[in-house]
């Protein structure tokens, strides 16, 4: 019996636009950012901040010093957050409803800048719900210093929330992350958009085949 619903953030719970982010960084004078970021896993300093190996302040300073730019923390954050679009209100409502009957969690390779933006700007609002109203807890790579598909991050989640692998339904947009979860006994499916997430969760609610 599934008791725990665990969702990735990017492309599963949140719409992303990588090209929008690349354009925003190029407008600041950073022209090689397309070599460092992807929808699933980052590289260089962007990977460092997602693993919590560098602080937000270190990230800002590195960007300024490495690219020799006179830009503010806020300008850097605005460009980085251009990656993130929204979490549909309909999905927020569905997650709130499911949270009344199931344990619901986020498990994401992300960083504090993106997480804070999502929590403050994408959740809630008219007809929507806050992160606290939709989820028991959010497990983030920058807090755990681990990243999917490393099996250790899935084990850390189970150890913290006390769940059994077979009681988990996990959705991720990356095949490798889904495969790693399945290897550990999780029920795991690929979802490439928030709309597909809603379809899968609707089938789950209705008792249909996943």
C-alpha positions as CSV (number, residue, x, y, z in Angstrom):
1,X,0.0,0.0,0.0
2,X,1.4,3.4,-1.0
3,X,1.5,5.8,2.0
4,X,4.1,8.3,0.8
5,X,4.0,10.5,-2.3
6,X,7.4,11.9,-3.2
7,X,7.9,14.4,-6.0
8,X,10.8,16.0,-7.7
9,X,10.6,19.8,-8.2
10,X,11.8,20.7,-11.7
11,X,9.4,19.7,-14.5
12,X,7.4,17.5,-12.1
13,X,6.1,20.1,-9.7
14,X,7.5,23.3,-11.2
15,X,7.6,24.4,-14.8
16,X,11.1,25.4,-15.9
17,X,12.5,27.4,-18.8
18,X,16.2,26.8,-19.2
19,X,16.6,29.1,-22.2
20,X,15.0,32.0,-20.3
21,X,17.6,31.5,-17.6
22,X,20.5,31.4,-20.2
23,X,19.3,34.6,-21.8
24,X,19.1,36.3,-18.4
25,X,22.7,35.4,-17.5
26,X,23.9,36.4,-21.0
27,X,22.3,39.8,-20.4
28,X,24.6,40.1,-17.4
29,X,27.6,39.2,-19.5
30,X,27.9,35.5,-18.7
31,X,28.0,33.8,-22.1
32,X,29.0,30.2,-21.2
33,X,26.2,29.5,-18.8
34,X,24.6,27.0,-21.3
35,X,27.7,24.7,-20.7
36,X,27.0,24.6,-16.9
37,X,23.2,24.2,-16.4
38,X,20.7,21.6,-17.5
39,X,17.1,20.8,-16.4
40,X,18.4,17.9,-14.3
41,X,22.0,18.3,-13.1
42,X,24.3,21.4,-12.9
43,X,28.0,21.8,-13.4
44,X,30.8,23.9,-12.0
45,X,29.8,26.5,-9.4
46,X,26.1,25.8,-10.2
47,X,26.7,22.2,-9.1
48,X,28.5,23.4,-6.0
49,X,25.6,25.4,-4.8
50,X,23.2,22.5,-5.4
51,X,25.3,20.2,-3.3
52,X,25.6,22.7,-0.6
53,X,29.4,22.8,-1.1
54,X,29.4,26.6,-1.5
55,X,27.2,29.1,0.3
56,X,24.9,31.5,-1.4
57,X,27.3,34.3,-0.6
58,X,30.2,32.3,-2.1
59,X,28.1,31.7,-5.2
60,X,27.4,35.4,-5.7
61,X,31.1,36.3,-5.2
62,X,32.3,33.6,-7.5
63,X,30.1,34.8,-10.3
64,X,31.3,38.4,-9.9
65,X,35.0,37.5,-9.6
66,X,35.1,34.7,-12.2
67,X,33.3,36.8,-14.9
68,X,34.7,40.1,-13.6
69,X,31.2,41.7,-13.4
70,X,29.9,44.6,-11.4
71,X,26.5,43.0,-10.6
72,X,24.5,42.8,-7.4
73,X,23.4,39.7,-5.5
74,X,19.9,40.5,-6.6
75,X,20.8,40.6,-10.3
76,X,22.5,37.3,-10.0
77,X,19.5,35.8,-8.2
78,X,17.0,37.2,-10.7
79,X,18.9,35.7,-13.6
80,X,19.2,32.3,-11.8
81,X,15.5,32.3,-10.8
82,X,14.5,33.0,-14.5
83,X,14.8,29.2,-14.7
84,X,11.6,28.9,-12.7
85,X,8.1,29.6,-14.1
86,X,5.3,28.3,-11.8
87,X,3.5,25.5,-10.1
88,X,0.0,25.3,-11.5
89,X,-2.8,26.2,-9.1
90,X,-4.6,23.0,-10.0
91,X,-1.6,21.0,-9.0
92,X,-1.3,22.9,-5.7
93,X,-4.9,22.1,-5.0
94,X,-4.4,18.4,-5.8
95,X,-1.4,18.2,-3.6
96,X,-3.2,19.9,-0.7
97,X,-6.0,17.3,-1.1
98,X,-3.6,14.4,-1.2
99,X,-1.7,15.7,1.8
100,X,-4.9,15.1,3.9
101,X,-4.6,11.4,3.4
102,X,-0.9,10.7,2.5
103,X,2.5,11.7,3.5
104,X,3.8,14.1,0.8
105,X,7.4,15.1,0.2
106,X,9.6,16.9,-2.2
107,X,13.0,15.3,-3.2
108,X,15.0,17.6,-5.4
109,X,18.4,18.4,-6.7
110,X,18.2,22.1,-6.1
111,X,19.7,25.0,-4.3
112,X,18.5,27.5,-1.6
113,X,18.0,30.4,-4.1
114,X,15.7,28.3,-6.3
115,X,13.9,26.8,-3.3
116,X,13.2,30.1,-1.7
117,X,11.9,31.6,-4.9
118,X,9.6,28.6,-5.5
119,X,8.3,28.7,-1.9
120,X,7.7,32.4,-1.9
121,X,6.7,33.2,-5.5
122,X,5.2,30.0,-7.0
123,X,3.2,28.5,-4.1
124,X,0.1,30.0,-2.5
125,X,-1.6,33.0,-3.9
126,X,-5.2,33.1,-5.0
127,X,-6.7,29.6,-5.0
128,X,-3.3,28.1,-4.2
129,X,-1.6,26.6,-1.1
130,X,1.7,27.1,0.7
131,X,4.5,24.5,0.8
132,X,3.6,23.7,4.4
133,X,0.0,23.1,3.4
134,X,1.0,20.6,0.7
135,X,4.0,18.8,2.0
136,X,5.3,17.1,5.2
137,X,8.9,18.0,4.3
138,X,11.2,19.0,1.5
139,X,14.4,17.0,1.0
140,X,16.9,19.2,-0.9
141,X,20.3,18.2,-2.3
142,X,21.9,21.4,-0.9
143,X,20.8,20.4,2.6
144,X,21.7,16.7,2.3
145,X,25.0,17.3,0.4
146,X,23.8,14.4,-1.8
147,X,22.3,14.4,-5.3
148,X,20.2,12.0,-7.3
149,X,20.7,9.4,-8.6
150,X,23.1,8.6,-5.8
151,X,21.3,5.8,-3.8
152,X,22.4,7.5,-0.6
153,X,20.0,10.3,-1.0
154,X,17.0,8.0,-1.4
155,X,18.2,6.1,1.7
156,X,18.6,9.3,3.6
157,X,15.0,10.3,2.9
158,X,13.6,6.9,4.0
159,X,15.7,7.0,7.2
160,X,14.4,10.5,8.1
161,X,10.7,10.0,7.3
162,X,10.5,6.4,8.5
163,X,9.0,5.1,5.3
164,X,9.4,1.7,3.6
165,X,10.4,1.6,0.0
166,X,7.4,-0.3,-1.2
167,X,5.1,2.3,0.4
168,X,6.5,5.2,-1.7
169,X,5.4,6.5,-5.1
170,X,8.1,8.7,-6.6
171,X,7.8,11.0,-9.6
172,X,10.9,12.4,-11.4
173,X,11.5,13.8,-14.9
174,X,14.9,12.0,-15.2
175,X,15.0,8.4,-16.2
176,X,18.2,7.8,-14.2
177,X,16.7,9.1,-11.0
178,X,13.6,6.9,-11.5
179,X,15.8,3.9,-12.2
180,X,17.8,4.5,-9.0
181,X,14.6,4.7,-6.9
182,X,13.3,1.5,-8.4
183,X,16.5,-0.3,-7.6
184,X,15.8,0.4,-4.0
185,X,12.3,-0.9,-4.2
186,X,10.4,2.4,-4.7
187,X,7.4,2.6,-7.0
188,X,8.8,5.2,-9.4
189,X,7.5,6.8,-12.6
190,X,8.7,9.4,-15.1
191,X,6.7,12.6,-15.2
192,X,8.0,15.3,-17.6
193,X,5.5,18.1,-16.9
194,X,3.3,19.3,-14.0
195,X,0.3,18.3,-16.2
196,X,1.6,14.8,-16.5
197,X,2.1,14.8,-12.7
198,X,-1.6,15.7,-12.2
199,X,-2.6,12.9,-14.6
200,X,-0.6,10.3,-12.7
201,X,-1.9,11.5,-9.3
202,X,-5.4,11.5,-10.6
203,X,-5.1,7.9,-11.6
204,X,-3.6,7.2,-8.2
205,X,-6.5,8.9,-6.4
206,X,-9.0,7.0,-8.5
207,X,-7.3,3.6,-7.9
208,X,-6.4,3.1,-11.5
209,X,-3.2,1.5,-12.9
210,X,-0.1,3.6,-12.6
